[in-house]
Amino acid sequence: MNWETLERIGLVLMLLGFAVVGWLQWGTFSQNSEVLRRLTVVEQRLDSVIKSSLTVNRQSLMATEECDRECVKNLVSEAVATISGLSQPAKQQVIERVVEKVQTVSGNSPKTQYVSLGAGETTSTEWVTLPGAEVTFNINDFGKVTVVYFEGQLQSASGKVYARLYDKNAGPLLESEISHAAGDAKLISARVNISGGGRTIGVQLKSEIQQPVKLLSSRLRIDTK
């Protein structure tokens, strides 16, 4: 990661401050100012973490000259963790938005593409295939794929909610299973392996204790070089 990339990250964080103000929908000037102040703290913390990382691992970074998506996410997560007054779901949303923006502007970062799957809900304790939450594609069409993640925003009022991918030809992708305990909705992800060729990938959902659970949204995140 070079210094031009660091400057871009700083710029993204500043721009993100304005986006977060609207996203959180805080109605007063003082609240908006507080959000901007917190994002400034994030920017300063992130810059400090990155500089420290560069100092400690300069030889390694000079060899690779890049920081992948998980590397960026870890740096942003460490910075956001220092902010008080924001709920964990709000922090998670900020982290995801920052990482997506940084991936967009950083020339050294992998390119990220998304494939929307769908949403649904159930009370069943058995796996239920969500109607319409599927897509047919060939992973080879996306270029040189480095990693694929299944991401789902899960919500449950009581007990755990589980979700996973299934291949209409090969069956469930067991490594794709994600879960979330009762509480606020949360974006959960799992790394998956999808082989080349035409495939129809869908989503299955189940409840731990026969209470209503929801998959608010789901997608495949495909990182390519």
N, CA and C atoms as a LAMMPS dump frame, in Angstrom:
ITEM: TIMESTEP
0
ITEM: NUMBER OF ATOMS
675
ITEM: BOX BOUNDS ff ff ff
-5.0000000000000000e+02 5.0000000000000000e+02
-5.0000000000000000e+02 5.0000000000000000e+02
-5.0000000000000000e+02 5.0000000000000000e+02
ITEM: ATOMS id mol type element x y z
1 1 1 N 0.86 -1.188 0
2 1 2 C 0 0 0
3 1 3 C 0.895 1.236 0
4 2 1 N 0.796 2.12 -1.011
5 2 2 C 1.636 3.295 -1.058
6 2 3 C 0.939 4.486 -0.416
7 3 1 N 1.7 5.621 -0.338
8 3 2 C 1.143 6.791 0.355
9 3 3 C -0.02 7.405 -0.418
10 4 1 N -0.027 7.235 -1.758
11 4 2 C -1.162 7.745 -2.528
12 4 3 C -2.438 7.029 -2.123
13 5 1 N -2.326 5.719 -1.885
14 5 2 C -3.487 4.952 -1.425
15 5 3 C -3.951 5.42 -0.054
16 6 1 N -2.983 5.712 0.837
17 6 2 C -3.339 6.205 2.175
18 6 3 C -4.1 7.517 2.083
19 7 1 N -3.644 8.405 1.178
20 7 2 C -4.343 9.679 1.013
21 7 3 C -5.756 9.451 0.503
22 8 1 N -5.901 8.474 -0.397
23 8 2 C -7.233 8.164 -0.909
24 8 3 C -8.143 7.644 0.196
25 9 1 N -7.582 6.797 1.079
26 9 2 C -8.371 6.291 2.201
27 9 3 C -8.852 7.439 3.077
28 10 1 N -7.944 8.395 3.347
29 10 2 C -8.327 9.55 4.147
30 10 3 C -9.434 10.342 3.497
31 11 1 N -9.332 10.528 2.166
32 11 2 C -10.355 11.271 1.439
33 11 3 C -11.682 10.548 1.48
34 12 1 N -11.639 9.209 1.314
35 12 2 C -12.87 8.431 1.359
36 12 3 C -13.55 8.563 2.704
37 13 1 N -12.754 8.519 3.78
38 13 2 C -13.326 8.629 5.119
39 13 3 C -13.983 9.994 5.327
40 14 1 N -13.36 11.051 4.796
41 14 2 C -13.949 12.386 4.924
42 14 3 C -15.272 12.459 4.171
43 15 1 N -15.279 11.931 2.932
44 15 2 C -16.509 11.946 2.148
45 15 3 C -17.582 11.081 2.801
46 16 1 N -17.118 9.966 3.394
47 16 2 C -18.063 9.065 4.039
48 16 3 C -18.767 9.729 5.212
49 17 1 N -18.119 10.698 5.827
50 17 2 C -18.731 11.397 6.942
51 17 3 C -20.062 12.011 6.566
52 18 1 N -20.099 12.617 5.366
53 18 2 C -21.34 13.232 4.915
54 18 3 C -22.395 12.173 4.605
55 19 1 N -21.946 11.024 4.046
56 19 2 C -22.892 9.955 3.745
57 19 3 C -23.486 9.364 5.018
58 20 1 N -22.646 9.207 6.039
59 20 2 C -23.113 8.622 7.298
60 20 3 C -24.12 9.526 7.98
61 21 1 N -23.938 10.865 7.835
62 21 2 C -24.906 11.802 8.425
63 21 3 C -26.299 11.519 7.895
64 22 1 N -26.413 11.383 6.549
65 22 2 C -27.718 11.101 5.977
66 22 3 C -28.202 9.713 6.313
67 23 1 N -27.251 8.755 6.325
68 23 2 C -27.62 7.364 6.578
69 23 3 C -28.204 7.178 7.967
70 24 1 N -27.604 7.766 8.946
71 24 2 C -28.099 7.639 10.321
72 24 3 C -29.363 8.454 10.566
73 25 1 N -29.634 9.419 9.668
74 25 2 C -30.838 10.249 9.751
75 25 3 C -30.98 10.927 11.11
76 26 1 N -29.934 11.53 11.546
77 26 2 C -29.991 12.292 12.789
78 26 3 C -30.53 13.672 12.458
79 27 1 N -31.527 14.072 13.192
80 27 2 C -32.29 15.239 12.806
81 27 3 C -31.778 16.579 13.261
82 28 1 N -30.823 16.665 14.148
83 28 2 C -30.401 17.956 14.661
84 28 3 C -28.988 18.263 14.266
85 29 1 N -28.651 19.573 14.28
86 29 2 C -27.308 20.001 13.896
87 29 3 C -26.266 19.447 14.841
88 30 1 N -26.547 19.456 16.132
89 30 2 C -25.565 18.978 17.103
90 30 3 C -25.278 17.505 16.903
91 31 1 N -26.296 16.705 16.583
92 31 2 C -26.089 15.278 16.347
93 31 3 C -25.276 15.048 15.089
94 32 1 N -25.576 15.797 14.036
95 32 2 C -24.804 15.673 12.801
96 32 3 C -23.348 16.027 13.033
97 33 1 N -23.108 17.078 13.801
98 33 2 C -21.739 17.478 14.099
99 33 3 C -21.011 16.392 14.87
100 34 1 N -21.74 15.723 15.762
101 34 2 C -21.124 14.659 16.543
102 34 3 C -20.715 13.499 15.651
103 35 1 N -21.564 13.139 14.66
104 35 2 C -21.221 12.066 13.733
105 35 3 C -19.976 12.42 12.936
106 36 1 N -19.914 13.673 12.449
107 36 2 C -18.74 14.107 11.688
108 36 3 C -17.492 14.075 12.564
109 37 1 N -17.632 14.452 13.825
110 37 2 C -16.482 14.417 14.731
111 37 3 C -16 12.984 14.902
112 38 1 N -16.941 12.06 15.034
113 38 2 C -16.555 10.666 15.212
114 38 3 C -15.856 10.126 13.97
115 39 1 N -16.344 10.496 12.782
116 39 2 C -15.688 10.033 11.565
117 39 3 C -14.291 10.614 11.44
118 40 1 N -14.084 11.836 11.952
119 40 2 C -12.75 12.419 11.956
120 40 3 C -11.826 11.616 12.85
121 41 1 N -12.368 11.172 13.997
122 41 2 C -11.582 10.315 14.889
123 41 3 C -11.199 9.02 14.177
124 42 1 N -12.164 8.449 13.419
125 42 2 C -11.88 7.235 12.666
126 42 3 C -10.744 7.472 11.681
127 43 1 N -10.824 8.594 10.951
128 43 2 C -9.787 8.916 9.965
129 43 3 C -8.428 9.019 10.628
130 44 1 N -8.36 9.739 11.762
131 44 2 C -7.088 9.908 12.447
132 44 3 C -6.568 8.583 12.98
133 45 1 N -7.483 7.772 13.536
134 45 2 C -7.083 6.476 14.079
135 45 3 C -6.584 5.546 12.968
136 46 1 N -7.32 5.531 11.84
137 46 2 C -6.933 4.678 10.732
138 46 3 C -5.568 5.071 10.187
139 47 1 N -5.348 6.38 10.041
140 47 2 C -4.063 6.859 9.543
141 47 3 C -2.939 6.439 10.481
142 48 1 N -3.193 6.521 11.802
143 48 2 C -2.188 6.127 12.779
144 48 3 C -1.897 4.643 12.709
145 49 1 N -2.975 3.84 12.588
146 49 2 C -2.801 2.389 12.522
147 49 3 C -2.011 1.994 11.282
148 50 1 N -2.349 2.613 10.136
149 50 2 C -1.675 2.272 8.887
150 50 3 C -0.206 2.647 8.948
151 51 1 N 0.105 3.858 9.468
152 51 2 C 1.495 4.287 9.554
153 51 3 C 2.289 3.366 10.47
154 52 1 N 1.649 2.965 11.587
155 52 2 C 2.318 2.051 12.503
156 52 3 C 2.582 0.717 11.83
157 53 1 N 1.579 0.238 11.082
158 53 2 C 1.738 -1.035 10.383
159 53 3 C 2.844 -0.949 9.35
160 54 1 N 2.909 0.191 8.66
161 54 2 C 3.95 0.362 7.654
162 54 3 C 5.326 0.385 8.291
163 55 1 N 5.433 0.995 9.479
164 55 2 C 6.725 1.085 10.154
165 55 3 C 7.196 -0.281 10.628
166 56 1 N 6.254 -1.044 11.215
167 56 2 C 6.625 -2.333 11.777
168 56 3 C 6.875 -3.369 10.69
169 57 1 N 6.091 -3.297 9.6
170 57 2 C 6.166 -4.335 8.578
171 57 3 C 6.638 -3.779 7.233
172 58 1 N 7.553 -2.812 7.257
173 58 2 C 7.95 -2.137 6.03
174 58 3 C 8.508 -3.115 4.995
175 59 1 N 9.368 -4.041 5.418
176 59 2 C 9.969 -4.966 4.467
177 59 3 C 8.914 -5.852 3.809
178 60 1 N 7.971 -6.336 4.621
179 60 2 C 6.922 -7.186 4.075
180 60 3 C 6.044 -6.419 3.107
181 61 1 N 5.693 -5.171 3.48
182 61 2 C 4.838 -4.363 2.624
183 61 3 C 5.546 -3.981 1.333
184 62 1 N 6.867 -3.746 1.419
185 62 2 C 7.618 -3.425 0.216
186 62 3 C 7.635 -4.61 -0.731
187 63 1 N 7.577 -5.801 -0.167
188 63 2 C 7.591 -6.999 -1.004
189 63 3 C 6.255 -7.193 -1.7
190 64 1 N 5.157 -6.937 -0.986
191 64 2 C 3.84 -7.178 -1.573
192 64 3 C 3.25 -5.924 -2.193
193 65 1 N 3.486 -4.763 -1.576
194 65 2 C 2.996 -3.466 -2.03
195 65 3 C 1.483 -3.476 -2.237
196 66 1 N 0.791 -4.196 -1.386
197 66 2 C -0.655 -4.188 -1.472
198 66 3 C -1.261 -4.628 -0.156
199 67 1 N -2.501 -4.214 0.058
200 67 2 C -3.251 -4.626 1.238
201 67 3 C -4.597 -5.114 0.728
202 68 1 N -4.891 -6.4 0.926
203 68 2 C -6.115 -6.943 0.371
204 68 3 C -7.328 -6.476 1.163
205 69 1 N -8.502 -6.936 0.772
206 69 2 C -9.745 -6.449 1.369
207 69 3 C -9.805 -6.722 2.86
208 70 1 N -9.378 -7.921 3.264
209 70 2 C -9.425 -8.269 4.682
210 70 3 C -8.451 -7.418 5.478
211 71 1 N -7.304 -7.109 4.875
212 71 2 C -6.323 -6.24 5.525
213 71 3 C -6.934 -4.868 5.78
214 72 1 N -7.551 -4.287 4.74
215 72 2 C -8.19 -2.974 4.884
216 72 3 C -9.3 -3.036 5.92
217 73 1 N -10.104 -4.115 5.875
218 73 2 C -11.221 -4.248 6.812
219 73 3 C -10.731 -4.307 8.244
220 74 1 N -9.616 -5.025 8.473
221 74 2 C -9.072 -5.119 9.826
222 74 3 C -8.606 -3.759 10.328
223 75 1 N -7.972 -2.974 9.448
224 75 2 C -7.507 -1.643 9.835
225 75 3 C -8.682 -0.739 10.175
226 76 1 N -9.715 -0.771 9.318
227 76 2 C -10.89 0.067 9.557
228 76 3 C -11.608 -0.372 10.829
229 77 1 N -11.724 -1.683 11.05
230 77 2 C -12.403 -2.197 12.244
231 77 3 C -11.697 -1.735 13.508
232 78 1 N -10.369 -1.756 13.494
233 78 2 C -9.605 -1.326 14.664
234 78 3 C -9.83 0.155 14.946
235 79 1 N -9.928 0.932 13.86
236 79 2 C -10.158 2.361 14.044
237 79 3 C -11.562 2.644 14.559
238 80 1 N -12.573 1.987 13.968
239 80 2 C -13.97 2.22 14.356
240 80 3 C -14.227 1.743 15.781
241 81 1 N -13.49 0.742 16.241
242 81 2 C -13.688 0.204 17.592
243 81 3 C -13.416 1.238 18.671
244 82 1 N -12.657 2.29 18.335
245 82 2 C -12.325 3.31 19.33
246 82 3 C -13.452 4.313 19.533
247 83 1 N -14.495 4.263 18.703
248 83 2 C -15.593 5.236 18.779
249 83 3 C -16.623 4.777 19.796
250 84 1 N -17.006 5.666 20.687
251 84 2 C -18.065 5.367 21.642
252 84 3 C -19.355 6.038 21.192
253 85 1 N -20.48 5.488 21.596
254 85 2 C -21.757 6.115 21.294
255 85 3 C -22.447 5.573 20.053
256 86 1 N -21.788 4.678 19.303
257 86 2 C -22.413 4.056 18.141
258 86 3 C -22.669 2.581 18.462
259 87 1 N -23.834 2.089 18.079
260 87 2 C -24.14 0.676 18.312
261 87 3 C -23.261 -0.193 17.427
262 88 1 N -23.168 -1.474 17.79
263 88 2 C -22.337 -2.393 17.011
264 88 3 C -22.824 -2.53 15.57
265 89 1 N -24.158 -2.64 15.339
266 89 2 C -24.611 -2.698 13.941
267 89 3 C -24.231 -1.444 13.156
268 90 1 N -24.31 -0.27 13.803
269 90 2 C -23.932 0.97 13.126
270 90 3 C -22.452 0.954 12.78
271 91 1 N -21.622 0.484 13.71
272 91 2 C -20.184 0.388 13.435
273 91 3 C -19.912 -0.558 12.276
274 92 1 N -20.642 -1.683 12.242
275 92 2 C -20.443 -2.663 11.177
276 92 3 C -20.788 -2.069 9.82
277 93 1 N -21.874 -1.293 9.788
278 93 2 C -22.272 -0.651 8.539
279 93 3 C -21.215 0.346 8.081
280 94 1 N -20.675 1.121 9.026
281 94 2 C -19.624 2.078 8.689
282 94 3 C -18.415 1.346 8.119
283 95 1 N -18.015 0.249 8.771
284 95 2 C -16.853 -0.527 8.315
285 95 3 C -17.058 -1.007 6.885
286 96 1 N -18.245 -1.593 6.613
287 96 2 C -18.5 -2.133 5.286
288 96 3 C -18.484 -1.032 4.233
289 97 1 N -19.072 0.121 4.556
290 97 2 C -19.117 1.219 3.597
291 97 3 C -17.726 1.773 3.314
292 98 1 N -16.915 1.922 4.362
293 98 2 C -15.556 2.423 4.175
294 98 3 C -14.746 1.465 3.315
295 99 1 N -14.829 0.172 3.632
296 99 2 C -14.048 -0.817 2.89
297 99 3 C -14.449 -0.824 1.42
298 100 1 N -15.761 -0.748 1.144
299 100 2 C -16.213 -0.742 -0.243
300 100 3 C -15.681 0.473 -0.984
301 101 1 N -15.707 1.651 -0.321
302 101 2 C -15.207 2.863 -0.957
303 101 3 C -13.713 2.782 -1.201
304 102 1 N -12.977 2.279 -0.216
305 102 2 C -11.521 2.158 -0.363
306 102 3 C -11.184 1.201 -1.489
307 103 1 N -11.924 0.109 -1.602
308 103 2 C -11.682 -0.856 -2.672
309 103 3 C -11.91 -0.217 -4.03
310 104 1 N -12.869 0.716 -4.095
311 104 2 C -13.199 1.353 -5.361
312 104 3 C -12.085 2.275 -5.832
313 105 1 N -11.473 3.031 -4.895
314 105 2 C -10.496 4.042 -5.298
315 105 3 C -9.066 3.54 -5.278
316 106 1 N -8.787 2.434 -4.625
317 106 2 C -7.416 1.959 -4.492
318 106 3 C -7.029 1.108 -5.687
319 107 1 N -6.035 1.56 -6.427
320 107 2 C -5.598 0.835 -7.609
321 107 3 C -4.924 -0.471 -7.271
322 108 1 N -4.377 -0.604 -6.041
323 108 2 C -3.679 -1.818 -5.663
324 108 3 C -4.604 -2.862 -5.071
325 109 1 N -5.853 -2.494 -4.812
326 109 2 C -6.782 -3.414 -4.175
327 109 3 C -7.506 -4.246 -5.224
328 110 1 N -7.966 -5.44 -4.843
329 110 2 C -8.726 -6.259 -5.792
330 110 3 C -10.013 -5.557 -6.202
331 111 1 N -10.499 -5.877 -7.379
332 111 2 C -11.786 -5.362 -7.806
333 111 3 C -12.875 -6.235 -7.2
334 112 1 N -13.935 -5.601 -6.747
335 112 2 C -15.019 -6.326 -6.099
336 112 3 C -16.294 -6.185 -6.916
337 113 1 N -16.935 -7.31 -7.172
338 113 2 C -18.209 -7.32 -7.874
339 113 3 C -19.231 -8.042 -7.001
340 114 1 N -20.492 -7.632 -7.141
341 114 2 C -21.551 -8.211 -6.316
342 114 3 C -22.636 -8.832 -7.186
343 115 1 N -23.158 -9.955 -6.711
344 115 2 C -24.282 -10.612 -7.361
345 115 3 C -25.397 -10.738 -6.327
346 116 1 N -26.487 -10.019 -6.524
347 116 2 C -27.61 -10.052 -5.578
348 116 3 C -28.33 -11.387 -5.666
349 117 1 N -28.746 -11.898 -4.503
350 117 2 C -29.455 -13.166 -4.445
351 117 3 C -30.921 -12.98 -4.073
352 118 1 N -31.185 -12.292 -2.959
353 118 2 C -32.571 -12.078 -2.581
354 118 3 C -32.778 -12.097 -1.085
355 119 1 N -34.039 -12.138 -0.679
356 119 2 C -34.396 -12.076 0.738
357 119 3 C -35.564 -13.029 1.001
358 120 1 N -35.899 -13.187 2.29
359 120 2 C -37.024 -14.04 2.646
360 120 3 C -37.097 -14.243 4.144
361 121 1 N -38.082 -15.016 4.582
362 121 2 C -38.25 -15.288 6.005
363 121 3 C -38.915 -16.639 6.208
364 122 1 N -38.807 -17.157 7.427
365 122 2 C -39.408 -18.448 7.742
366 122 3 C -39.51 -18.607 9.253
367 123 1 N -40.3 -19.597 9.678
368 123 2 C -40.345 -20.005 11.082
369 123 3 C -39.919 -21.475 11.209
370 124 1 N -39.59 -22.088 10.091
371 124 2 C -39.269 -23.513 10.071
372 124 3 C -37.909 -23.791 10.708
373 125 1 N -37.818 -24.913 11.425
374 125 2 C -36.539 -25.35 11.977
375 125 3 C -35.795 -26.252 10.994
376 126 1 N -36.408 -26.498 9.838
377 126 2 C -35.752 -27.225 8.743
378 126 3 C -35.365 -26.223 7.659
379 127 1 N -34.352 -26.587 6.886
380 127 2 C -33.912 -25.685 5.819
381 127 3 C -35.021 -25.457 4.8
382 128 1 N -35.275 -24.181 4.525
383 128 2 C -36.3 -23.783 3.555
384 128 3 C -35.624 -23.04 2.411
385 129 1 N -35.909 -23.452 1.201
386 129 2 C -35.372 -22.762 0.027
387 129 3 C -36.209 -21.52 -0.239
388 130 1 N -35.576 -20.367 -0.251
389 130 2 C -36.301 -19.108 -0.422
390 130 3 C -36.646 -18.886 -1.891
391 131 1 N -37.928 -18.761 -2.21
392 131 2 C -38.328 -18.574 -3.607
393 131 3 C -37.786 -17.26 -4.167
394 132 1 N -37.207 -17.344 -5.344
395 132 2 C -36.704 -16.143 -6.012
396 132 3 C -35.318 -15.714 -5.588
397 133 1 N -34.793 -16.3 -4.507
398 133 2 C -33.464 -15.901 -4.023
399 133 3 C -32.4 -16.796 -4.647
400 134 1 N -32.246 -16.684 -5.961
401 134 2 C -31.268 -17.497 -6.657
402 134 3 C -30.794 -16.786 -7.926
403 135 1 N -29.683 -17.255 -8.443
404 135 2 C -29.122 -16.668 -9.657
405 135 3 C -28.379 -17.747 -10.425
406 136 1 N -28.418 -17.671 -11.755
407 136 2 C -27.686 -18.589 -12.616
408 136 3 C -26.532 -17.844 -13.281
409 137 1 N -25.322 -18.368 -13.164
410 137 2 C -24.152 -17.687 -13.717
411 137 3 C -22.988 -18.663 -13.821
412 138 1 N -21.903 -18.179 -14.456
413 138 2 C -20.651 -18.926 -14.543
414 138 3 C -19.578 -18.079 -13.886
415 139 1 N -18.968 -18.576 -12.815
416 139 2 C -17.984 -17.802 -12.07
417 139 3 C -16.799 -17.397 -12.947
418 140 1 N -16.533 -18.17 -14.004
419 140 2 C -15.416 -17.854 -14.891
420 140 3 C -15.639 -16.566 -15.667
421 141 1 N -16.905 -16.146 -15.783
422 141 2 C -17.212 -14.922 -16.528
423 141 3 C -16.746 -13.661 -15.799
424 142 1 N -16.39 -13.79 -14.526
425 142 2 C -15.99 -12.623 -13.745
426 142 3 C -14.492 -12.337 -13.844
427 143 1 N -13.753 -13.156 -14.569
428 143 2 C -12.318 -12.932 -14.704
429 143 3 C -11.527 -13.788 -13.735
430 144 1 N -10.371 -13.289 -13.327
431 144 2 C -9.497 -14.032 -12.422
432 144 3 C -9.977 -13.828 -10.985
433 145 1 N -10.753 -14.779 -10.5
434 145 2 C -11.372 -14.676 -9.173
435 145 3 C -10.36 -15.084 -8.098
436 146 1 N -10.215 -14.24 -7.083
437 146 2 C -9.316 -14.541 -5.968
438 146 3 C -10.068 -15.119 -4.771
439 147 1 N -11.292 -14.645 -4.527
440 147 2 C -12.064 -15.137 -3.388
441 147 3 C -13.533 -14.778 -3.586
442 148 1 N -14.415 -15.622 -3.049
443 148 2 C -15.857 -15.384 -3.125
444 148 3 C -16.434 -15.499 -1.719
445 149 1 N -17.307 -14.574 -1.362
446 149 2 C -17.973 -14.603 -0.059
447 149 3 C -19.49 -14.615 -0.253
448 150 1 N -20.165 -15.358 0.606
449 150 2 C -21.614 -15.267 0.722
450 150 3 C -21.903 -14.302 1.859
451 151 1 N -22.668 -13.256 1.587
452 151 2 C -22.989 -12.247 2.594
453 151 3 C -24.503 -12.16 2.763
454 152 1 N -24.948 -12.176 4.002
455 152 2 C -26.368 -12.069 4.273
456 152 3 C -26.642 -11.205 5.488
457 153 1 N -27.681 -10.386 5.401
458 153 2 C -28.09 -9.567 6.543
459 153 3 C -29.207 -10.308 7.259
460 154 1 N -28.879 -10.822 8.447
461 154 2 C -29.778 -11.704 9.183
462 154 3 C -30.437 -10.994 10.357
463 155 1 N -31.674 -11.424 10.655
464 155 2 C -32.395 -10.835 11.784
465 155 3 C -33.291 -11.887 12.426
466 156 1 N -33.282 -11.903 13.761
467 156 2 C -34.132 -12.83 14.51
468 156 3 C -34.602 -12.157 15.788
469 157 1 N -35.885 -12.309 16.09
470 157 2 C -36.415 -11.744 17.327
471 157 3 C -36.097 -12.639 18.517
472 158 1 N -35.953 -13.947 18.254
473 158 2 C -35.691 -14.901 19.331
474 158 3 C -34.994 -16.127 18.747
475 159 1 N -33.907 -16.545 19.401
476 159 2 C -33.165 -17.691 18.886
477 159 3 C -32.307 -17.315 17.695
478 160 1 N -31.553 -18.292 17.214
479 160 2 C -30.659 -18.04 16.098
480 160 3 C -31.37 -18.166 14.749
481 161 1 N -30.818 -17.453 13.77
482 161 2 C -31.244 -17.583 12.388
483 161 3 C -30.048 -18.107 11.597
484 162 1 N -30.313 -19.048 10.7
485 162 2 C -29.256 -19.659 9.897
486 162 3 C -29.56 -19.46 8.415
487 163 1 N -28.512 -19.282 7.628
488 163 2 C -28.666 -19.189 6.178
489 163 3 C -27.479 -19.873 5.518
490 164 1 N -27.696 -20.371 4.319
491 164 2 C -26.618 -21.002 3.566
492 164 3 C -26.965 -20.992 2.081
493 165 1 N -25.956 -21.242 1.26
494 165 2 C -26.152 -21.348 -0.176
495 165 3 C -26.411 -22.803 -0.555
496 166 1 N -27.091 -22.974 -1.681
497 166 2 C -27.212 -24.312 -2.228
498 166 3 C -27.048 -24.232 -3.744
499 167 1 N -26.479 -25.295 -4.269
500 167 2 C -26.29 -25.438 -5.708
501 167 3 C -27.344 -26.43 -6.194
502 168 1 N -28.125 -26.045 -7.184
503 168 2 C -29.217 -26.919 -7.632
504 168 3 C -28.714 -28.268 -8.13
505 169 1 N -27.463 -28.305 -8.577
506 169 2 C -26.914 -29.559 -9.065
507 169 3 C -26.118 -30.303 -8.005
508 170 1 N -25.373 -29.567 -7.181
509 170 2 C -24.462 -30.195 -6.212
510 170 3 C -25.012 -30.255 -4.797
511 171 1 N -26.092 -29.526 -4.51
512 171 2 C -26.65 -29.523 -3.163
513 171 3 C -26.118 -28.381 -2.308
514 172 1 N -26.326 -28.418 -0.984
515 172 2 C -25.915 -27.319 -0.104
516 172 3 C -24.406 -27.107 -0.117
517 173 1 N -24.002 -25.85 -0.053
518 173 2 C -22.592 -25.503 0.123
519 173 3 C -22.379 -25.331 1.621
520 174 1 N -21.91 -26.398 2.277
521 174 2 C -21.865 -26.437 3.736
522 174 3 C -20.967 -25.358 4.322
523 175 1 N -19.876 -25.007 3.63
524 175 2 C -18.974 -23.993 4.165
525 175 3 C -19.574 -22.585 4.125
526 176 1 N -20.702 -22.449 3.434
527 176 2 C -21.33 -21.135 3.3
528 176 3 C -22.263 -20.801 4.454
529 177 1 N -22.492 -21.715 5.386
530 177 2 C -23.482 -21.487 6.442
531 177 3 C -23.09 -20.309 7.34
532 178 1 N -24.043 -19.414 7.54
533 178 2 C -23.856 -18.27 8.434
534 178 3 C -25.005 -18.247 9.436
535 179 1 N -24.793 -17.587 10.574
536 179 2 C -25.839 -17.532 11.589
537 179 3 C -25.711 -16.242 12.385
538 180 1 N -26.803 -15.906 13.069
539 180 2 C -26.825 -14.698 13.897
540 180 3 C -27.823 -14.892 15.024
541 181 1 N -27.437 -14.496 16.235
542 181 2 C -28.321 -14.618 17.393
543 181 3 C -29.373 -13.518 17.382
544 182 1 N -30.343 -13.652 18.275
545 182 2 C -31.424 -12.672 18.355
546 182 3 C -30.873 -11.281 18.649
547 183 1 N -31.511 -10.282 18.056
548 183 2 C -31.083 -8.897 18.258
549 183 3 C -31.184 -8.108 16.975
550 184 1 N -30.404 -7.046 16.891
551 184 2 C -30.414 -6.212 15.695
552 184 3 C -29.929 -6.992 14.485
553 185 1 N -30.397 -6.571 13.312
554 185 2 C -29.945 -7.197 12.076
555 185 3 C -28.442 -7.003 11.917
556 186 1 N -27.783 -7.995 11.334
557 186 2 C -26.334 -7.918 11.177
558 186 3 C -25.914 -8.575 9.875
559 187 1 N -24.928 -7.969 9.219
560 187 2 C -24.379 -8.526 7.99
561 187 3 C -23.311 -9.554 8.351
562 188 1 N -23.523 -10.813 7.957
563 188 2 C -22.608 -11.913 8.235
564 188 3 C -22.081 -12.447 6.907
565 189 1 N -20.827 -12.878 6.887
566 189 2 C -20.27 -13.399 5.644
567 189 3 C -19.496 -14.686 5.887
568 190 1 N -19.377 -15.483 4.834
569 190 2 C -18.612 -16.724 4.884
570 190 3 C -17.935 -16.923 3.535
571 191 1 N -16.686 -17.355 3.583
572 191 2 C -15.947 -17.609 2.342
573 191 3 C -16.433 -18.917 1.726
574 192 1 N -16.655 -18.905 0.418
575 192 2 C -17.182 -20.09 -0.26
576 192 3 C -16.356 -20.399 -1.502
577 193 1 N -16.486 -21.631 -1.94
578 193 2 C -15.812 -22.074 -3.156
579 193 3 C -16.869 -22.445 -4.182
580 194 1 N -16.898 -21.721 -5.301
581 194 2 C -17.855 -21.996 -6.366
582 194 3 C -17.075 -22.376 -7.617
583 195 1 N -17.296 -23.584 -8.084
584 195 2 C -16.57 -24.086 -9.244
585 195 3 C -17.085 -23.45 -10.529
586 196 1 N -16.239 -23.48 -11.558
587 196 2 C -16.613 -22.916 -12.839
588 196 3 C -17.696 -23.725 -13.53
589 197 1 N -18.267 -23.145 -14.57
590 197 2 C -19.37 -23.772 -15.288
591 197 3 C -20.692 -23.125 -14.918
592 198 1 N -21.714 -23.385 -15.713
593 198 2 C -23.023 -22.813 -15.428
594 198 3 C -23.63 -23.402 -14.164
595 199 1 N -23.977 -22.55 -13.218
596 199 2 C -24.54 -23.008 -11.951
597 199 3 C -25.707 -22.118 -11.533
598 200 1 N -26.67 -22.732 -10.876
599 200 2 C -27.772 -21.987 -10.275
600 200 3 C -27.605 -22.054 -8.772
601 201 1 N -27.317 -20.899 -8.175
602 201 2 C -27.053 -20.807 -6.743
603 201 3 C -28.222 -20.101 -6.066
604 202 1 N -28.741 -20.704 -5.005
605 202 2 C -29.84 -20.117 -4.256
606 202 3 C -29.524 -20.037 -2.774
607 203 1 N -30.518 -19.621 -1.985
608 203 2 C -30.334 -19.423 -0.547
609 203 3 C -31.369 -20.232 0.228
610 204 1 N -30.912 -20.857 1.318
611 204 2 C -31.802 -21.56 2.231
612 204 3 C -31.732 -20.907 3.608
613 205 1 N -32.832 -20.979 4.344
614 205 2 C -32.959 -20.299 5.631
615 205 3 C -33.653 -21.22 6.625
616 206 1 N -33.292 -21.089 7.918
617 206 2 C -34.024 -21.833 8.945
618 206 3 C -33.926 -21.109 10.286
619 207 1 N -34.874 -21.434 11.181
620 207 2 C -34.945 -20.854 12.517
621 207 3 C -34.499 -21.9 13.536
622 208 1 N -33.885 -21.44 14.598
623 208 2 C -33.429 -22.362 15.641
624 208 3 C -34.586 -22.899 16.478
625 209 1 N -35.551 -22.03 16.788
626 209 2 C -36.604 -22.428 17.735
627 209 3 C -38.012 -22.153 17.213
628 210 1 N -38.202 -22.258 15.921
629 210 2 C -39.514 -22.098 15.295
630 210 3 C -40.126 -20.721 15.565
631 211 1 N -39.273 -19.717 15.615
632 211 2 C -39.709 -18.326 15.718
633 211 3 C -39.371 -17.617 14.403
634 212 1 N -40.081 -16.518 14.079
635 212 2 C -39.834 -15.835 12.797
636 212 3 C -38.391 -15.334 12.69
637 213 1 N -37.762 -15.668 11.582
638 213 2 C -36.415 -15.177 11.285
639 213 3 C -36.414 -14.628 9.865
640 214 1 N -35.487 -13.695 9.61
641 214 2 C -35.485 -13.027 8.309
642 214 3 C -34.078 -12.956 7.716
643 215 1 N -34.049 -13.08 6.408
644 215 2 C -32.875 -12.725 5.62
645 215 3 C -33.254 -11.452 4.88
646 216 1 N -32.751 -10.311 5.361
647 216 2 C -33.168 -9.031 4.81
648 216 3 C -32.567 -8.78 3.431
649 217 1 N -31.378 -9.299 3.205
650 217 2 C -30.737 -9.185 1.899
651 217 3 C -29.606 -10.2 1.842
652 218 1 N -29.206 -10.569 0.637
653 218 2 C -28.082 -11.494 0.487
654 218 3 C -27.431 -11.274 -0.865
655 219 1 N -26.151 -11.641 -0.924
656 219 2 C -25.41 -11.441 -2.164
657 219 3 C -24.135 -12.27 -2.16
658 220 1 N -23.55 -12.432 -3.321
659 220 2 C -22.208 -12.971 -3.457
660 220 3 C -21.259 -11.81 -3.669
661 221 1 N -20.173 -11.792 -2.918
662 221 2 C -19.126 -10.796 -3.15
663 221 3 C -17.961 -11.502 -3.831
664 222 1 N -17.612 -11.063 -5.018
665 222 2 C -16.594 -11.723 -5.823
666 222 3 C -15.419 -10.78 -6.006
667 223 1 N -14.269 -11.126 -5.44
668 223 2 C -13.059 -10.325 -5.575
669 223 3 C -12.213 -10.885 -6.707
670 224 1 N -11.793 -10.018 -7.606
671 224 2 C -10.992 -10.443 -8.745
672 224 3 C -9.754 -9.561 -8.873
673 225 1 N -8.75 -10.057 -9.544
674 225 2 C -7.55 -9.275 -9.82
675 225 3 C -7.742 -8.436 -11.065
